[in-house]
């Protein structure tokens, strides 16, 4: 399996506050998968599982980038993870 790390127009970058004064930018489905499989907060519910599945699909298929982004954004909300700045299409 080959994973593309390229940002697409269907995956606007998200800047996440992971600690006081520390932010990271998630710019692709593959970066989201790496974050979810590594440094994700304790809260892992239904939306986390859906986002992980969708982001893996989005890493392999550009058509799935938008659903992956939406699922990832929902999982961030479920985990009460704050985003910095604006995010939109």
C-alpha positions in Angstrom: 0.0 0.0 0.0 1.3 3.4 -1.0 0.2 6.4 0.9 0.2 9.9 -0.6 1.2 12.7 1.7 0.1 15.4 -0.8 -2.4 18.0 0.2 -5.4 18.2 -2.0 -8.1 20.9 -2.5 -10.5 18.5 -0.7 -8.3 18.5 2.4 -7.7 22.0 3.8 -4.9 22.0 6.4 -6.0 22.0 10.0 -3.9 23.6 12.7 -4.3 21.7 16.0 -3.4 22.9 19.4 -1.9 19.9 21.1 -0.5 21.7 24.2 -0.1 25.2 25.5 1.9 27.0 22.9 2.3 23.9 20.7 0.5 23.4 17.4 0.7 21.0 14.5 -0.7 21.2 11.0 -2.5 18.2 9.5 -2.4 18.6 5.7 -3.5 15.2 4.4 -5.4 12.1 5.2 -2.1 10.2 5.7 -1.0 12.8 8.3 -4.3 12.4 10.0 -3.8 8.6 10.1 -0.4 9.0 11.6 -1.8 11.4 14.3 -4.7 9.1 15.1 -2.5 6.0 15.4 0.1 7.9 17.5 -0.7 11.0 19.5 -4.5 11.0 19.7 -6.1 12.0 23.0 -7.7 9.3 25.2 -11.2 10.0 23.9 -11.7 7.4 21.1 -15.3 6.9 20.2 -17.4 6.1 17.2 -16.3 9.2 15.3 -12.7 8.4 15.9 -13.2 4.9 14.4 -15.1 6.3 11.4 -12.4 9.0 10.8 -9.6 6.5 11.0 -11.3 4.3 8.4 -12.1 7.2 6.1 -8.6 8.8 6.4 -7.0 5.4 5.4 -9.4 5.3 2.4 -8.5 9.0 1.6 -4.8 8.1 1.7 -5.3 5.6 -1.0 -8.0 7.3 -3.1 -8.2 11.1 -3.7 -12.0 10.8 -4.1 -12.3 10.0 -0.4 -10.3 13.1 0.8 -13.4 15.2 1.4 -15.3 12.5 3.4 -12.1 11.8 5.3 -11.6 15.5 6.2 -15.2 15.8 7.4 -14.9 12.6 9.5 -11.5 13.7 10.9 -13.0 17.1 11.9 -15.9 15.4 13.6 -13.5 13.1 15.5 -11.5 16.2 16.7 -14.8 17.6 18.1 -15.6 14.3 19.8 -12.1 14.3 21.4 -12.6 18.0 22.4 -9.4 18.9 20.5 -9.2 22.5 19.7 -8.3 23.8 16.2 -6.5 27.1 15.7 -7.8 29.7 13.3 -10.4 29.1 10.7 -11.2 26.0 8.8 -13.4 25.8 5.8 -13.6 25.1 2.1 
